[in-house]
Amino acid sequence: AHFYIEIMGMTLASTVVGPEVPSTGDKFPYFHIFFRMKDGSTIAFFEVPGLPERAEVSHPAYKIFDHIALQVDSSEEVERWAQWLVSHGVDVVGPTDHDGLIYSIYFH
């Protein structure tokens, strides 16, 4: 929560705690947290105590394929975000220019 609120500037939109996952009916307790972005949309995460760890990926490249893309108004704003993240101790890869179409930064 600290990262999304304090570093990314999102607000806490909602939290849900329950004994089973509503969408699947899976019987395990969970915590669901939602963060609101500047445009009003949200990003959400689950935490499930006691759930087994995920299996190790079969190739190192898979460790970078799961990601989200957030829209900004300019490549200069991407640069500002990169500098902001680095100033808060986040290891950033990029900015990366994808053939002039998309300008990205990557971080874990």
C-alpha positions in Angstrom: 0.0 0.0 0.0 2.8 2.4 0.8 4.3 2.1 -2.7 1.0 2.8 -4.5 -0.1 5.6 -2.2 3.1 7.3 -1.3 5.3 6.7 -4.4 2.8 6.3 -7.2 0.4 9.0 -5.8 -2.8 6.8 -6.0 -5.5 6.8 -3.3 -6.8 3.9 -1.4 -10.2 3.3 -3.0 -11.5 0.2 -1.2 -10.6 -3.0 0.7 -12.6 -6.2 0.9 -11.9 -9.1 3.3 -13.8 -12.4 3.0 -13.8 -16.1 3.6 -14.1 -17.1 -0.1 -13.3 -15.5 -3.4 -16.7 -14.1 -4.8 -15.8 -14.5 -8.4 -14.7 -18.1 -8.2 -16.1 -19.4 -5.0 -12.7 -20.7 -3.9 -12.8 -21.4 -0.2 -9.9 -19.5 1.2 -9.8 -16.2 3.1 -8.4 -13.3 1.2 -7.8 -9.5 1.4 -8.5 -7.5 -1.8 -7.2 -3.9 -2.0 -8.0 -1.3 -4.7 -6.0 1.8 -5.5 -7.5 4.7 -7.6 -5.5 6.2 -10.4 -5.5 9.8 -11.6 -8.0 9.0 -14.4 -10.4 7.4 -11.9 -9.7 3.8 -12.8 -8.4 1.3 -10.2 -5.8 -1.4 -9.9 -6.5 -4.2 -7.4 -4.4 -6.8 -5.7 -5.2 -10.0 -3.7 -3.4 -11.2 -0.6 -4.2 -14.7 0.5 -2.5 -15.9 3.7 -1.5 -19.6 3.5 -1.8 -19.9 -0.3 1.2 -21.9 -1.7 3.9 -19.9 -3.5 3.7 -19.8 -7.2 5.8 -22.3 -9.2 9.1 -21.0 -10.4 8.9 -19.7 -14.0 10.3 -21.9 -16.7 12.3 -19.1 -18.4 13.8 -15.9 -16.9 12.0 -13.8 -19.5 8.6 -14.7 -17.9 9.7 -12.7 -14.8 9.2 -9.5 -16.8 6.2 -10.3 -19.0 3.6 -9.6 -16.3 3.2 -5.8 -16.1 0.8 -2.9 -16.4 1.0 0.1 -18.6 -0.2 3.5 -17.4 -0.9 6.4 -19.7 0.8 9.8 -19.3 0.6 12.9 -21.5 4.2 13.0 -22.8 7.6 11.4 -23.0 8.8 14.2 -20.6 6.3 12.9 -18.0 7.8 9.4 -18.4 11.2 10.9 -17.7 9.8 12.8 -14.6 8.3 9.5 -13.3 11.6 7.7 -13.9 13.5 10.3 -11.9 10.8 10.3 -9.2 11.0 6.6 -8.8 14.8 6.6 -8.7 14.7 9.3 -6.0 12.6 7.0 -3.9 15.0 4.1 -4.2 13.2 2.2 -7.0 15.6 0.5 -9.5 14.3 1.6 -12.9 15.1 0.2 -16.4 14.6 2.8 -19.1 13.1 5.0 -20.3 12.8 2.8 -23.4 11.6 4.1 -26.7 9.4 1.6 -28.6 9.8 2.8 -32.2 8.5 6.3 -31.3 5.1 4.8 -30.4 5.4 4.2 -26.7 7.9 5.4 -24.2 8.3 3.1 -21.2 10.0 2.6 -17.9 10.2 -0.8 -16.1 10.7 -1.6 -12.5 9.8 -4.3 -9.9 
